[in-house]
Structure formats: structure tokens, C-alpha cells
Amino acid sequence: MKIVVASGNRGKIKEIQEILKDYEVIPYTDLIEPFEIEETGKTFKENAIIKAKAVHERLPEYIVLADDSGISVPALNGEPGIYSARYAGEGASDKDNLNKLIQELKKRGIKKTPAYYTAAIAIATPYGEFTAHGFMRGDVIDEARGNKGFGYDPMFIPKGYDKTLGELDSEIKQKISHRYKALELIKSVLKAI
């Protein structure tokens, strides 16, 4: 079964390919020109559905999977939340977003504080849309450590560990990540299709 991912984020696609290794997983940009998808939802779930449906409308013969995920820091009123990918502004890089979050913590004198990652996975199929959520809890720190992973990984220490996701091996991250948990739940839907 071929699954088309409604994303051009190489780090995210690689992670999804590793977790869904029993399927052929390709980015939608391998099949059609990239196009702008306006994420107008107020939740990760709504944005994941918007992305999956937008690509599925152009590629109706495929199962389209979309992920909307991000990090939330309660001490910062839940920021960046659904704005994680554009926290430092439209077109911001992962590094820009990471640095902005570090600066926000430093501004408030916060060295370490609880945070959590959320992943909402949506699949659009000829039979309708399906969703699943996964969460990973831990702490964010006011510095970047390690160069593994992507996004906010170098500043996030998962619960039960003393290293950031930027320092941990990808095999460990894969087993505890929010995306892994959501994709494991979505596998049962894929098997039923």
C-alpha cells in the first residue's frame, strides 16, 4: 500500500517512513507540484485534517496522511502550540523557531520547565477521514544540546531521561515520540482499509 504524506518536511517524512516501514511512504511532492495549504484550524487535529484533505482532493486515488504537531509550554501560556512551525514568523527555519523559544524562556528567567509534544495524524481516504493523537511529556531547557532530530528536539528532555532528543539515538526517540504513538494508533485504521 502506498501512503502519500501531505508534507515537504524531510525530517518528518523520514520519521514517518521509519515508523510505517511496512508501507511505501512518499511525500506528495514526488507526485505533484508543491502548493500552499492554509492551516486555518484552531487545533492540531483540525490542521492535520485540512492538510490531508487538501492533498487527497488532488490525489484521490491515494491514501493521504498528514501530521500536525508541535510543542506546548504551559509556563508560556501553551506557546508555541499550533504555531510551532512558524513561531519565529512565516518562513522561519527550525533553528529560528528553536532560538525564539529559548529566548522566551530566558526572558522570563526559566532554565527548565514542563512541556509536551502533541502529534495529530489524519488520513484522508476514499472512505473518509480518520485521526489519532500522540503525546510526549517532559521539560524544555533554555539551551540547545545535541544535533539529532529536528525542530525543538535539542531543547526537549523527555520524561524519564536526562538527555535532550537532540542527544538521544533516533531508535529511542522513535519508541517514545508523540508521532510514533499517533502512528501506531493509525496503523489499525490502515490495516482495515
C-alpha positions, -999 to 999 in steps of 0.1 A, spaced: 0 0 0 13 35 -9 8 63 15 13 99 4 24 123 31 10 158 29 43 174 39 76 185 24 94 184 58 122 159 52 128 152 89 91 145 94 88 123 63 119 103 73 104 96 108 71 85 93 89 62 68 108 46 97 76 40 118 54 29 88 82 7 73 56 -19 61 42 7 37 56 26 8 56 62 22 63 91 -2 59 129 1 31 143 -21 58 165 -38 70 133 -56 37 132 -74 25 168 -78 39 203 -76 40 217 -40 12 241 -32 2 263 -3 -21 247 22 -36 273 46 -37 259 81 -68 277 95 -76 252 122 -76 260 159 -62 226 169 -36 202 157 -64 178 147 -82 204 126 -49 214 108 -40 177 101 -74 171 86 -71 203 64 -37 192 51 -48 156 44 -80 166 26 -62 193 5 -37 168 -9 -64 140 -12 -85 162 -33 -57 164 -58 -46 128 -55 -79 110 -48 -66 76 -57 -42 76 -28 -44 73 10 -30 107 22 -15 111 57 -9 144 73 7 152 106 2 184 125 25 185 156 42 209 179 54 217 213 34 234 241 50 251 271 24 257 299 46 284 315 43 304 282 5 300 281 9 269 259 31 286 233 41 279 206 14 252 203 -2 250 168 22 278 157 53 257 164 64 256 127 61 293 123 68 306 159 95 329 147 74 341 118 63 328 84 91 310 66 111 307 98 136 278 99 137 251 126 167 269 141 149 303 141 119 287 160 141 269 185 161 301 192 129 321 197 116 296 223 150 296 241 148 335 241 113 334 255 124 312 284 155 333 291 133 365 291 114 350 320 144 336 338 132 300 332 160 274 329 138 243 328 100 239 328 74 212 319 64 210 282 48 184 259 47 175 223 15 167 205 11 149 172 -23 147 154 -23 123 125 -50 125 99 -56 102 69 -79 110 41 -91 80 21 -120 73 -3 -138 60 28 -135 93 48 -110 109 73 -96 93 104 -74 108 131 -52 98 161 -32 117 187 0 110 204 18 129 233 53 130 247 58 148 280 90 162 295 108 195 300 122 222 279 155 239 288 170 273 279 197 259 256 201 236 226 220 204 232 227 178 205 222 177 168 199 148 163 163 150 154 148 183 142 126 212 153 127 217 191 144 184 198 177 199 210 159 217 239 134 190 249 142 164 276 116 136 276 102 124 309 124 97 324 156 108 306 184 132 313 193 140 277 175 160 251 160 144 220 189 161 201 213 139 221 193 106 222 196 80 195 168 81 169 158 45 179 150 57 215 131 88 202 111 67 178 98 45 206 87 73 229 78 101 205 44 117 201 44 109 164 53 72 170 23 69 194 -1 85 170 11 65 140 9 32 160 -28 41 166 -34 49 129 -19 16 118 -51 -2 129 -71 20 105 -46 14 77 -49 -24 82 -87 -21 80 -87 -2 46 
